[in-house]
Amino acid sequence: MIKSWLSFILMVAFAIQTFSQGTPNDTISINIRNKNFVYTVKKIKGSITLDGVLDETDWQTANRVENFRLVQPVDTGFAQQKSELMLIYDDKALYMAVIFYDTIPGKRIAESFRRDFAFNNNDNLLTVFDTFRDQTNGFSFGNSASGAIWDGLVSDGSVMNLNWDSKVELKVKDYPDKWITEMKIPFKSIRYPSKSQTWYANFGRLDLKSNEKSVWAPVPRQFPHASLAYTGVLKFDEPLPRPRTNFSLIPYLYGGYHQNFDAGENAGYRKDFGLDAKIGLGTSMNLDLTYNPDFAQVEVDQQVMNIDRFELLYPEKRQFFLENSDLFANYGETNTTPFFSRRIGLDAPVLGGARVSGKLGQDWRIGFMNMATEKTDAFAVRNFSVLSVQKKILSRSNLGFMMINKETLGEGSQRLFNRVAALDANLASRDNIWTGKVFYHRSFQPGNPD
């Protein structure tokens, strides 16, 4: 059963890769509110050293943005604390340098050196890239004045998932009157259409001493400055290179020996192995595979005391489930979601699984996952299958359909299942003033198949 599902997933992945190779988005007209905010990113041939000095010739000849506009405390006028932004790229990465001038005496505010720091408690840079220009999904990168990294996935126009980690590199250098960020974002860390030459983006600064939040492309103060509804336009000199197949393999091998000499027991041995793999299918899709996964390296959950009858929904931090997680997790509302991935592997170890997710063309997104858990004394082998399809409508809205199947295997006439069909409509106006959601979910199980 598992082998047949895996074969099916690999066939789907191959078909998706073939289809997704020819989906450039640069023929689509630019239809955003800040379409007059255009930055041309120059391609370079030299090398860049991340040291915060900006003495390379390519930085000196790069285009510059020198005036950031206020978002808070008011959303009119320019920030008093000046900022300068520069972008360049080569065949492997996008490079960003930002100079933050600081004219107010006193130490810069840096609460934490931890990755994905608390945004409002640190002087920082925050960027968003809408690589598919759908004004709904994107990538976020940034850093604090202390050099802590911020990276995450953006869904629903401005919702951040900070459990996703990339291979971004950066260096922060302090001066008496300014601090400088120099950042490298590898193209293989993000997804974008093949032969893409235009992205949407925005760049923001939070300066706590002056109580100013400022951005490159203007954003009304009632919205987060990471809102994809108010981005500007990045234009690259040449179409971006198609990265080589992004492939990563993380195997593990475990061994142990134990013997109780006092009890006169014989020696006991324990051995185990497993692996996780990620394969990029073109520039906009990816295939995740896992066998007997080891989740020991996953960050521990924060302890919370539950004093009501409703279960706690801890965030998903396992890497296998993170990329394009909104395709599976954003149906319904927080306490009525039809699929919650943290339940997989909760009461029985995960045997293996496969997951295909990403973008097809400009208007379609697809996700398919199949996993199995091991047989235990309390539970038979169980299979979890999820299919999610999302279609963009209007400027920033979408329709989504999900089918979920949880089924016990190898139990003969006692085979049990639970299936859920979900239909969601996520609505958002072009200016993000109007948002809403309508959904209908239906469950099917033995004794109630209708």
N, C-alpha and C positions, 0 to 999 in steps of 0.2 A: 504493500500500500504506500509506504513512505517513498520507496524507489520510484513508483509510478508518478507520484506527485512531483518528485524532484525532476524527473524527466520532462514532465509537462512544464514546469517552471523554467527549465533551461531552454525549451523550445520557444516559450513566450518571450524570454529574454533575448534570444537571437532575433526573433521577428521585430521586437521593439527596437533593438540596436539598429537594424537595417532601416526601419522607418524613421528613426530619430536623427539619422545622420544628415538628412537634408531638410532641416527645419530652421533656416535662418530667419530672424525676425526684423531685419533691417528694411524690408519692403513695407512694413507697417508704419502708417503715419504717426507722427508724434502728437499725442492727444493728452497732454497734462496741463495743469494750471500754470506751472512755471516753465513752459516750453521756451521762453526767451532766455532762460538761464542755461547757457550752453558753455561747457568747458571742453576744449580740444586737448586730448592726451597725446603727447608726442612719443613716438617710438625711438628707442635709443639702441646704440650698438656697443656702447661701453659698459663697464661694470660699476655697480653701486656697492659701496661699503656702508653697512649700517653702523654709524658711529655718532649720529646727531650733529655732525659738523657741517654737512651740505656744501663741501668744497669741490665736488665733482662738476665738471663743465655742464653735464646734462641737467643738473639742478639749476645752474645759472641761466640756461636757455629755455627752461620749462615755462609754460604759461602760468601766471599767478592770479589767484583771487585774493584781494586785499581788504575787502569790506564784508564783514559778516553782519547780518541783520538780526535785530533783537527778536526774541520770542517772549522772554520774560525779563523784567517785570511788566513791560509793555511790548506789543508786537509792531511798533512803528519806529523807524529810525535805525541808526547803526549802533553797534556796540561801542562803548567807550574803550574797552580793552581790545585792542586790535589783534587780528589774526591774519596770517598769510598761508595759503594752501597751494601746494604744487603736486602734480601727478605726472608720472612717466611710466613706460612699460617696455618690456622686451618679450622674447618668445616664451619665457617661463613664468613671469610674475608681473604684478602691478605694484609700483612703488609709490608711496605717499609720504610727503613731508609737510608738516604744519608747524609754523612758528607762532607761539602764543606769547604776546607781549604782556608784561605784568608791571604796571606802574604803581601799584598800591603796596606800601611797605608791609612787611610781615611774611611769615612762612606760608608757603602754598599748602593747601589742605589736602592731606592724603591719609585717609583713615586706615586703609588696608593695602597690603601687597598681594592679597589673594586674587586669583583669577576670577573673573566675573564678579567684581567688587560691587558694593552697593552704589548704584549710579549717583544718587543725590547726596552722597556723603563725601565725594572726592572731586577735586578739579579734574576734568577729563575731556577727552575727545571721543565722539561717537559718530560713526559713519554707517550708512545703509546703502546697499547696492541692490537695485531691482534689475537683475540681469536679463530676465525674460520680458520685462516691460509690461507686466500685467497689473501693477500697482497693488498687488495682494501678497506675493511671496518674495522673499529676498534673503540677503545675508547681512549681518551686522558685525563690524569690527571697531575696536577702539582701545583706549588705554587711559590709565590715570596718570597724574603728574609724577607719581612714584614709579611708573613703569609697569604696573599690573595690566595684564591683557584682559580685554573683553571681547568675546566672540559668541555669536549665536545665530539661530535661524529666525526669520521673520515670517509670520503667517497672519492672515486676516488683516493685512494692512499695517499693523503696528505691534502685534503680539510677539514677544520675545521668548524664545526657548534657549536658555543659556546652558543647557546640559550638553549641547553640541560643541565640540572642540575642533579647531582647525590647526594647520601647520604655520600660522602666521608668525612672523618674526618682527621684533621692533627694538629700538633703542631710544631712550629718553635722555637728553642732556640738559642740565640746568645752567642758567646764567643769571646774573643778578637782576636783569631787567626782562627776562623771558625764559621760556622753556621750549624745547624743540622735540618733536616726535618724528622719527624716521621709521617707516614701516614697510615690510615686504609681505605681499599676499600672493602666494603661489596660485596660478590658475588651476592647478590640479586639485586645489582644496575646495573649489566652488563649481557650480554647474551653470552653464550658459549655452545659448544656441550655437550650433556650428556656424562658423564664418561670421559671427556677431561683430558688429562695429559700433553699436550704439547701446548704451545702458542708461537707466535712470539712477540717480544717486543724490544723496544729500550729506552734508558734513556739519556737525554741530559741536559747540563748545559750552561747557558749564564752568563758570568761574565763580566760586562761592564767596570770595572776598568782596567782589563787586556786586554779587547777587545778580549776575547776568547770565542768561542762557541765549546763545546766538547761533545762527545757522547761515549757510551759503544761500540756499533758495528759501524764500520766506515761508513761514508756517504760522498760522493763527495760534494765539497763546492757549486756546482751549484744547489743542491737540498736542500729543507728544511730538518732539521735533524729529523723531524717527518715523513719522507717518509716511507711508509710501504714496499717499495721495498728493503730497506736496514736494515731490522731488524735482531736481533739475535734470539736465541731459549731459551725459558724457559721450563724446565722440572720439573714437580712436583713429589714429592716422591710417591704419590698415586693419583689415579684418583680423580678429584675434586668432591665434594659432589653435588648431585642434590638438589638445593635449594627447600625449601617448596614453594608451590604455592604463587607467589608474588601477593598480592591483596591489593589494596588501594581504599578507598572510600572517596570522598570529597563532602559532601552535603552542601547546604546553604539554609537558610530561611530568607526571607526579609519581613519586615512589616513597615507600615507607616500610619500616621494619619495627616489630614490637615483640617482646617476649617477657613473660612474668616468671622470673626464676624462683621466687618464693613459692609460687603455686605449682612449679614444675611443668609449666605449659610449654608446648613446642613453639618454635619461632613462627611468627605470622608476618606475612608480607602484604603490602597493598600497592597497587599500581593503577595508574589511570592516565589517559591522554585525551586531547581534544583540540579543536582549532576553530578559529574565526577567519573568514575571508571576505574581502570587499572587492568587487570588480566593477569598474566604470564601463557602462555601455554607452559609448559616445560621450557627449559632453553634458547630457541632460538626464541620463538615467543611470541607475546603479543596481547591482545585484549583491545582496548580502547572503552569505552562507555560514552556517554554524553547525558544529557537531560536538555534542557533549561539552557545552560551553562552561567556562570557569568565570563566574562573576565576582570573584574575590576582590578584584581590583576596583570595583565600582564603589563610588563614594557612598558612605553610610548615610542612611536617612536621618534627618533631624527628629529627635524624639518629641512627640506631641501627645498630650493627655486628652483622650476622647471622653467626654462626659455626656454625650447624647447617643441615640440609638443608630445613627448613621455611620457607615464605615468611613475611614480616612482614606483619601485618594492621594497616596504619596507620588511624587513626580517620577517619571520613568528616566533612569540614568544609564541604563544598559546600552552600549553603543550600537548593538544590533538593531535596536528599535528607534534610534533617534532621527536619522536623516529622513526628511519628508514625513515626520511623525504626525503632522497635522492632517495628513490624508486619512489617517486611521483614528485619531484621537479627538477631532474637532466636531464630531457629529453630536447633535443634541446639546444639552447643557452640562455643567460640571457634575451635577448629581444624577443626571439622567442619560449619561453617555452609554450607547449600546456596546461599546468595546473599550476595555481598559486593559492594556497590555501587561500591567504589573501582576495580573492574576495568573499569567502563564508562568509556570515554574515555581509557583508559590507553595504548593503542597506536594509536588513531585518534581524530580530533576528533569530538565529539558534534555531530550534525546538528540534532537537536531531540528534544523529548519532552514527555510530559504525565503527570501524577501526581495521582490522587484518593485521599485518605486521611482517616480520621476515625472517628467513632462513629455507629452507627445504634441509636437507642433506648438502653436501659440495658445490654443484654447482648451486643450485637454490635459488632464493629469490622471495618472493611474497608479494604483498600488495593489499588489497581491502578495499575501503572506501565507505560508503553510508551516506549521510546527507540530511536533509530537513530544509528549512527555512520557517518561519511563513508567513501567508497571511497578507498583509498590504493593505492600500488604493491604493498603486501604483502597487503592485505585487501580483500575485497569489502564492499559495504554490509551491515551487520549490524543485526539487530533484537533488542532485549531486551524481553521482556514478563514481568511478574510479577503474579500475583494472590494476595492473602493475605486470609483470612477467619478471624476469631477469635470464639469463643463463650464467654462466661463461664459457669462451672459452680460449684456450691457457693458458698462465701462469697468466696473469693479465688483461685480456680483458673480455668483456661481451657483450651479445646481450640483448636488452630490448624491450618488447612490452607493449604498454599502450592503453587502451580503456577508453574514457571519455564520459559521458553522462550528459548533463544538460537539464532538462525537466520541464515544468510547468505542474501542476496537477490540475484536477478538472475543466478544462476549456472547456470540450466537444470538439466541432469541431475546437476550437481555440487553441488546445493544440500545444505548440511550443517546439522545441527541438534543441539542437546543439550537435553534436557528433564528436569526433576527434579520429582517429586512429593514433598511432605513433609507428614507428620502429626505434630504435637507435642502433648503433654499437659503443661502446667505446673501443678504442684501446690503449694499453700500453705495451711496451716491458718489458722484465724481469728486465732490468737494468734502466728502466724509461727514457731512452734517447729519445725514440720515443713514442710520444703520438698523439692521434687524435680522431676525431669523425665524423661519417657519419650518417645522419638521414633523414627520409622521414615521413612527417606528412600530413594527409588528413582530411578535415573537411566535415561534412554532416549536412544538415539542410533542413527544408521545402522549396520546390522550387528548391532545388539542392541536391536531395537524392543520386545521383551518385558520 
